[in-house]
Amino acid sequence: MKSAIGLLELKNVARGILVADSMLKSANVELLLAQPLCPGKYVVMVSGDVGAVQSAVRSGKEIGQDGVVDEFVLPNIHSSVFPALSGCTAITALNALGVIESYSVASAITAADAAVKAAAVELIEIRLARGMGGKSVVLLTGDVGAVTAAIRTGSEVIRDSGFLVDQIVIAAPHKNLREAIDKPFW
């Protein structure tokens, strides 16, 4: 994997496709994701060397103008983020459960990356604005102290953006909730 990823989240699909094209033409980056999300938004994610990703995101912002909802450049994303984005994680046990809910895709990924770097937790899933009115959700598990620290850190990095909806920690999820989480959550 390249050393950095960058993401732009846009208000509409047409502008999103134009931004994706601009980002790919402006720098030597690899397209990881370019797709519509609820409610009619569009997300573009690229990877590459840090400078190239910064250049691509800058170019995309110029084209996206006021259509840009949120963005990030993460130089060293945690390796567990990508499996969580695709819902392909293998959780060994559901201990304490932590949830961060946000109004944007970029803020959810940023929060998940910060959370998993802050404490010894496992990401369960990062659900990106599909069928949830444009919101995104991060689910993670681990010992209650680690989950509490991870949720605190993940929430703090996005709090000032105004995109944080809520965050919770359940120290001992009910057996039936555990069974539901062990299955595909969504």
GIFEN-V944500 format. One record per pair of residues at least 6 apart in sequence whose ideal C-beta (glycine too) atoms are under 6 Angstrom apart, sorted by the first residue. I is the first residue (numbers start at 1). J is the second residue. D is the distance in whole Angstrom. If there is no record, write none. Layout:
I|J|D + I|J|D
//
This chain:
2|47|4 + 2|48|5 + 3|49|6 + 3|50|6 + 4|50|4 + 4|53|4 + 4|75|5 + 5|47|5 + 5|74|5 + 5|77|5 + 6|46|5 + 6|53|4 + 6|56|6 + 6|57|4 + 6|73|4 + 7|45|5 + 7|72|5 + 7|106|5 + 8|19|6 + 8|44|5 + 8|60|5 + 8|68|6 + 8|71|5 + 9|43|5 + 9|69|4 + 9|70|5 + 9|104|6 + 9|105|5 + 9|106|5 + 10|16|4 + 10|19|6 + 10|42|5 + 10|64|5 + 10|67|5 + 10|68|6 + 11|67|5 + 11|69|6 + 13|36|5 + 13|42|5 + 15|64|6 + 15|67|4 + 16|42|2 + 18|63|6 + 19|44|6 + 19|60|4 + 19|63|5 + 19|64|5 + 20|34|4 + 20|44|4 + 22|59|5 + 22|60|6 + 22|63|4 + 23|46|6 + 23|56|4 + 23|59|6 + 23|60|4 + 24|31|6 + 26|55|6 + 26|56|5 + 26|59|4 + 27|52|4 + 27|55|4 + 27|56|4 + 28|48|6 + 28|52|5 + 29|46|4 + 29|48|4 + 29|52|5 + 29|53|6 + 29|56|5 + 30|47|5 + 31|46|6 + 32|45|4 + 32|47|5 + 33|45|4 + 34|44|5 + 36|42|5 + 37|43|6 + 37|129|4 + 38|129|5 + 38|130|6 + 38|134|5 + 39|134|5 + 43|105|5 + 46|56|5 + 50|75|5 + 53|73|6 + 54|73|5 + 57|73|5 + 61|68|6 + 69|104|6 + 70|104|4 + 70|106|4 + 70|107|6 + 71|106|6 + 72|106|5 + 72|110|5 + 74|113|6 + 77|113|5 + 78|113|5 + 78|116|5 + 78|117|5 + 80|116|6 + 80|123|5 + 81|112|6 + 81|113|6 + 83|89|5 + 84|123|4 + 84|125|5 + 84|126|5 + 85|126|5 + 87|125|5 + 89|124|6 + 91|122|6 + 91|124|6 + 94|141|5 + 94|178|5 + 94|181|5 + 95|141|6 + 95|142|6 + 95|143|6 + 96|144|4 + 96|147|4 + 96|171|5 + 97|141|6 + 97|170|4 + 97|173|5 + 98|140|5 + 98|147|4 + 98|151|4 + 98|169|5 + 99|139|6 + 99|168|5 + 100|111|5 + 100|138|4 + 100|154|5 + 100|155|6 + 100|167|5 + 101|135|6 + 101|137|5 + 101|165|4 + 101|166|5 + 102|108|5 + 102|136|5 + 102|163|5 + 102|164|6 + 102|165|6 + 103|135|6 + 103|163|4 + 103|165|6 + 104|163|5 + 105|128|5 + 105|129|5 + 105|136|5 + 107|158|4 + 107|161|6 + 107|163|4 + 108|126|6 + 108|136|3 + 108|138|5 + 110|157|6 + 110|158|6 + 111|138|6 + 111|154|4 + 111|158|5 + 112|123|6 + 112|126|5 + 112|138|4 + 114|153|5 + 114|154|5 + 114|157|4 + 115|150|4 + 115|153|6 + 115|154|3 + 116|123|6 + 118|149|6 + 118|150|5 + 118|153|4 + 119|146|4 + 119|149|4 + 119|150|4 + 120|142|6 + 120|146|5 + 121|140|5 + 121|142|4 + 121|146|5 + 121|147|6 + 121|150|5 + 122|141|5 + 123|140|5 + 124|139|4 + 124|140|6 + 124|141|6 + 125|139|5 + 125|185|6 + 126|138|5 + 127|137|5 + 127|186|6 + 128|136|5 + 129|136|5 + 144|171|5 + 147|169|5 + 148|169|5 + 151|167|5 + 151|169|5 + 155|164|6 + 155|167|4 + 158|164|5
//
